[in-house]
Amino acid sequence: MDRSWMRLRNKLCKEYLDGIKSFMKVAEQCVNENNLVCFPCKECQNAFFKSLHIVKAHLKRYGIAESYTK
């Protein structure tokens, strides 16, 4: 997966939004038995499990944690 979108400051540009779409396809494969996934937004820092809907909203609002490497 191309990760260049993660460094973009404009969270409304096409490249960033396309990156979120790609990330979400991978995240869909990682949900737990409650349909929740741990995710690396700048706010949650991979510490909380949330629904895919919330993950997408957080990535748009806060961006992805700079330390995310997986």
Secondary structure by P-SEA (a helix, b strand, c coil): cccccccccccccaaaaaaaaaaaaaaaaccccccbbbbbcccccccccccaaaaaaaaacccccccccc
